[in-house]
Amino acid sequence: MIRMQTGVRGFAARAGERTRRRGLRRAAPSGSSDCASDWGRAVAALLAALLAGGCGSESFDIVLAGGDVYDGGGGEAQTADVGIRGDRIAAVGDLSGADAAVRVDVGGLAVAPGFVDVHSHAVRGAFRHPLAENYIFQGVTTALGGPDGSSPLPIGAWLEEFETAGSAINMGLTVGHGTVRREVLGLEDRAPTEDELDRMREIVDQAMRDGAYGLSTGLKYVPGAFAETEEVIELAKVAAGYGGVHISHMREEGLELLDSVRETIRIGEEGGLPTQITHHKVVGAPMWGQSAESLRLVDEAVARGVDVTIDQYPYTASSTGLTILFPAWSLEGGQEALAERMADPEQRARIRDAIERNLEVDRGGGSPDNVVIASCAWDRSLEGRSLGDILRERGLEATNANGAELALELQANGGFGGVFHAMHEDDVRRIMAHPRTMIASDGGITGPGEGVPHPRNYGTFARVLSLYVREAGLFSVGEAVRKMSAFPAERIGLSDRGRLEAGRIADITVFDPDAVEEHAEFGDPHHYASGTRHVLVSGEFALRDGVVTGARPGRALRLNRIASE
């Protein structure tokens, strides 16, 4: 009994010291949606530890013994045991004398909060692949869907279906501005009437009541591209009333990058809510290096009190649909209207010229060879081939002019999802190292054999730990864990996840920092990451000893806020 009390006191002292250090070193915001203070969490952790160790028969369902524990705050690891009861972390400290139904030796391994992917397209594959293996092997336990202005509607119905179906991971949603706009205005390129704007407000309000974590915008995509900034601000105010966030695929990431950063900051500033630049990148050789300026704009906004953050995936290629190369005006009204424009010689020429320019200075990265077909429903044989490959097979030179003509032809047949190589590694590293940047995949739940997708689906989190931490030394393991767990969790309001502390939900990843590795590559992406040994979701093993268990302990997550008056 005396020895156990000593263990509890030691744990409490270390918890207090960790809390003190976090208060001194935290550069990143906790986000307005996290209601618990660091002090409150420390007190809760201490009480939980005292309750656990104050009697003579301390017992746990699971003890992860002797690991290098990273609490998510960004600091160094502490060797400790983690005790789990039910779906909660019950104690962190010396639990060597405690009873445990399952005791797992994790000595020499990193024990961290489960990773949180705040920009995920997991909605697309959640029901096809409920075990979410490509996420689980990376240590991801929670994904936030509905990005880029596109989400299910109604939010509540989708979350209920997800909960009923079961999943290995947790999922929450943002409500998509583009989806809301399409619901009210279709694909029309005009401002809403006041009545229409009121209807859009009502839809966002209901989505927030259903548990959405905020508003996502995709101002590069139709129909979001047709919206003025003021329209977005008005809808952001609705999300702000529930403590939500704004997460934006900006209007432009190439030549007009800096104006788009300013717009994203303005939406947060005037909308009265935290605002996030999602998958921050610098597209096209003419703009390479401008991340220094975009980050300066973020820092200046933060200095004047605007709550701005960033997320990023660790690659120099993006992935989206072929129409990213098309001018927004040509997409008004949908595919049928586009086909009519492409049939008109004058309009076709205008569209072709715009595509050619985008191949030269924007998503095309200067050449048709940099646009690779990832998924093509109408001709699977094209998957994995670039526009340049197809042109040469036809005996044509791989010029941007020929690439533009080919893009028109392929879009007329149904288009494709592509991978676009148009970014520079220096910008990737500069953005990643910024203290207000968190990691997010912009991928989703996928499985072997589904096209030739971007490797980010399989490797984002493992790549950060292997390439940028272990090999490049861009930041520490502790800081990487913060960028992948506590920081994104706090950003969106997951107050009971993202930290490895007593009282929190037991979403935990256990990995070997010296062995974690990404195996997915461009052109050969269907390989799971390695080096993650165990993953627990709500206190249940989804991965144990490197093997997917088949368990589906994931939950539908909802932001529970009462609208402010």
Secondary structure, DSSP 4 states (H G I P E B T S, - for coil): -HHHHHHHHHHHHHHHHHHHHHHHH--S---TT--S-HHHHHHHHHHHHHHHHSSS--EEEEEEEEEEE--SSSS--EEEEEEEETTEEEEEE--TTSEEEEEEE-TTSEEEEPEEESS--GGGTTTT-TT-HHHHTTTEEEEEE--TT---SSHHHHHHHHHHH--SSEEEEPEEHHHHHHHHHTT--SPPPHHHHHHHHHHHHHHHHTT--EEEEETTSTTGGG--HHHHHHHHHHHHTTT-EEEEE-S-SSTTHHHHHHHHHHHHHHHTS-EEETT----SGGGTTTHHHHHHHHHHHHHTT--EEEEE-S-SEEEEEGGGGS-GGGGTT-HHHHHHHHHSHHHHHHHHHHHHHHHHHSTTTTSGGGEEEEE-TT-GGGTT-BHHHHHHHTT----HHHHHHHHHHHHHHT--EEEEE---HHHHHHHHHSTTEEE--S-----TTS-S--THHHHHHHHIIIIIIIIT-SS-HHHHHHHHTHHHHHHHT-TTSSS-STTSB--EEEE-TTT-B---BTTB-----B-EEEEEETTEEEEETTEE-------B-----PPP-
